[in-house]
Amino acid sequence: MKILLIGASGTIGSAVAKELEQRHEVLRIGRSSGDYQVDISDSASIRRLFEQTGRFDALVCAAGNVTFAPLDEMNAEHFALGLSDKLMGQVNLLLIGREFINDGGSFTFTSGILNRDPIRSGASASLVNGALDAFVKAAAIELPRGLRVNSISPNVLVEAMPAYAPYFRGFKPVPAADVALAYAKSVEGMQTGQTYQVG
Ligand SMILES: NC(=O)c1ccc[n+]([C@@H]2O[C@H](COP(=O)([O-])OP(=O)(O)OC[C@H]3O[C@@H](n4cnc5c(N)ncnc54)[C@H](OP(=O)(O)O)[C@@H]3O)[C@@H](O)[C@H]2O)c1
């Protein structure tokens, strides 16, 4: 398969690349790194990406920014980042990407544990993650041509704990390699409309 991997240099993306590159052609995509560049918060940038890559069989997005801040310090602008980047960025990857994806292809998006298990300063992440999982469930029943869509909802990663540990006390982190298996299941399996919780 020809697979577009957005966020390929990241904590999750690099593990997904390692898993999928064993069996597939993986195009590594980042905001500033990789074989191709895209800013998922910009629809024109997304369209330019697909015009450069050409048609593909699967798209994986392991990218998406949100603001982490205590709720009593947040205003609408703080939420706007998560809405335009992690949420609508991934929704737009499907809305625009469906013009370029081959029959039977799949979209795999990244949400996260925080809508199920919230933390302090995580309100925007929780909101966006819940919306993404809901979008995947709904979009799957309307996609034509055998297209599929799933989301991966990981716990905090072992590899992210050096930076994230103070925010995730009591959470049991999951290795990136285990998270990568859920992406492989989404891309290489047959299920659709699913959210795979890892850890
Ligand atoms: N790390 C965790 O423990 C964890 C757990 C659950 C969920 N998640 C979610 O998983 C996603 C990825 O997390 P991560 O920790 O793997 O991230 P990361 O290590 O910070 O890597 C982010 C990757 O995404 C790319 N990127 C960032 N903003 C982008 C944009 N606007 N458009 C296109 N590409 C962009 C970066 O490209 P450049 O390198 O070129 O800048 C990089 O390749 C996030 O949505 C996060 O909330 C992470």
The ligand as an SDF file (V2000), in Angstrom:
LIG
                    3D

 48 52  0  0  0  0  0  0  0  0999 V2000
    2.5230   11.5840   23.0590 N   0  0  0  0  0  0  0  0  0  0  0  0
    1.5290   11.0330   23.7470 C   0  0  0  0  0  0  0  0  0  0  0  0
    1.7060   10.4820   24.8540 O   0  0  0  0  0  0  0  0  0  0  0  0
    0.1340   11.0690   23.1870 C   0  0  0  0  0  0  0  0  0  0  0  0
   -0.8740   10.2950   23.7750 C   0  0  0  0  0  0  0  0  0  0  0  0
   -2.1550   10.3190   23.2600 C   0  0  0  0  0  0  0  0  0  0  0  0
   -2.4370   11.1140   22.1530 C   0  0  0  0  0  0  0  0  0  0  0  0
   -1.4550   11.8640   21.5870 N   0  0  0  0  0  0  0  0  0  0  0  0
   -1.7860   12.6950   20.4210 C   0  0  0  0  0  0  0  0  0  0  0  0
   -1.0740   12.2270   19.3060 O   0  0  0  0  0  0  0  0  0  0  0  0
   -0.7450   13.3080   18.4490 C   0  0  0  0  0  0  0  0  0  0  0  0
    0.7560   13.2740   18.1770 C   0  0  0  0  0  0  0  0  0  0  0  0
    1.4260   13.3570   19.4120 O   0  0  0  0  0  0  0  0  0  0  0  0
    3.0130   13.1470   19.5320 P   0  0  0  0  0  0  0  0  0  0  0  0
    3.3400   13.2610   20.9750 O   0  0  0  0  0  0  0  0  0  0  0  0
    3.4350   11.9500   18.7590 O   0  0  0  0  0  0  0  0  0  0  0  0
    3.5090   14.4930   18.7940 O   0  0  0  0  0  0  0  0  0  0  0  0
    4.9960   15.0430   18.5760 P   0  0  0  0  0  0  0  0  0  0  0  0
    6.0310   14.0930   19.0590 O   0  0  0  0  0  0  0  0  0  0  0  0
    5.0070   16.4460   19.0890 O   0  0  0  0  0  0  0  0  0  0  0  0
    5.1090   15.0910   16.9680 O   0  0  0  0  0  0  0  0  0  0  0  0
    4.2250   15.8600   16.2260 C   0  0  0  0  0  0  0  0  0  0  0  0
    4.3370   15.5160   14.7500 C   0  0  0  0  0  0  0  0  0  0  0  0
    3.2810   16.1750   14.0580 O   0  0  0  0  0  0  0  0  0  0  0  0
    3.7920   17.1220   13.1260 C   0  0  0  0  0  0  0  0  0  0  0  0
    2.9290   18.3030   13.2060 N   0  0  0  0  0  0  0  0  0  0  0  0
    2.7170   19.1230   14.2660 C   0  0  0  0  0  0  0  0  0  0  0  0
    1.8060   20.0510   13.9650 N   0  0  0  0  0  0  0  0  0  0  0  0
    1.4290   19.8300   12.6820 C   0  0  0  0  0  0  0  0  0  0  0  0
    0.5370   20.4760   11.7930 C   0  0  0  0  0  0  0  0  0  0  0  0
   -0.1870   21.5390   12.1600 N   0  0  0  0  0  0  0  0  0  0  0  0
    0.3970   19.9880   10.5460 N   0  0  0  0  0  0  0  0  0  0  0  0
    1.1040   18.8960   10.1580 C   0  0  0  0  0  0  0  0  0  0  0  0
    1.9750   18.2430   10.9550 N   0  0  0  0  0  0  0  0  0  0  0  0
    2.1290   18.7190   12.1980 C   0  0  0  0  0  0  0  0  0  0  0  0
    5.2240   17.3870   13.5320 C   0  0  0  0  0  0  0  0  0  0  0  0
    5.9850   17.7490   12.3870 O   0  0  0  0  0  0  0  0  0  0  0  0
    7.4190   18.5370   12.5030 P   0  0  0  0  0  0  0  0  0  0  0  0
    8.3310   17.6010   13.2770 O   0  0  0  0  0  0  0  0  0  0  0  0
    7.8590   18.7180   11.1000 O   0  0  0  0  0  0  0  0  0  0  0  0
    7.1300   19.7980   13.2600 O   0  0  0  0  0  0  0  0  0  0  0  0
    5.6260   16.0140   14.0970 C   0  0  0  0  0  0  0  0  0  0  0  0
    5.9750   15.1290   13.0470 O   0  0  0  0  0  0  0  0  0  0  0  0
   -1.2300   14.5840   19.1490 C   0  0  0  0  0  0  0  0  0  0  0  0
   -2.4800   14.9580   18.6430 O   0  0  0  0  0  0  0  0  0  0  0  0
   -1.3810   14.1470   20.5900 C   0  0  0  0  0  0  0  0  0  0  0  0
   -2.3860   14.8590   21.2770 O   0  0  0  0  0  0  0  0  0  0  0  0
   -0.1640   11.8420   22.0630 C   0  0  0  0  0  0  0  0  0  0  0  0
  1  2  1  0
  2  3  2  0
  2  4  1  0
  4  5  1  0
  4 48  2  0
  5  6  2  0
  6  7  1  0
  7  8  2  0
  8  9  1  0
  8 48  1  0
  9 10  1  0
  9 46  1  0
 10 11  1  0
 11 12  1  0
 11 44  1  0
 12 13  1  0
 13 14  1  0
 14 15  2  0
 14 16  1  0
 14 17  1  0
 17 18  1  0
 18 19  2  0
 18 20  1  0
 18 21  1  0
 21 22  1  0
 22 23  1  0
 23 24  1  0
 23 42  1  0
 24 25  1  0
 25 26  1  0
 25 36  1  0
 26 27  1  0
 26 35  1  0
 27 28  2  0
 28 29  1  0
 29 30  1  0
 29 35  2  0
 30 31  1  0
 30 32  2  0
 32 33  1  0
 33 34  2  0
 34 35  1  0
 36 37  1  0
 36 42  1  0
 37 38  1  0
 38 39  2  0
 38 40  1  0
 38 41  1  0
 42 43  1  0
 44 45  1  0
 44 46  1  0
 46 47  1  0
M  CHG  2   8   1  16  -1
M  END
$$$$
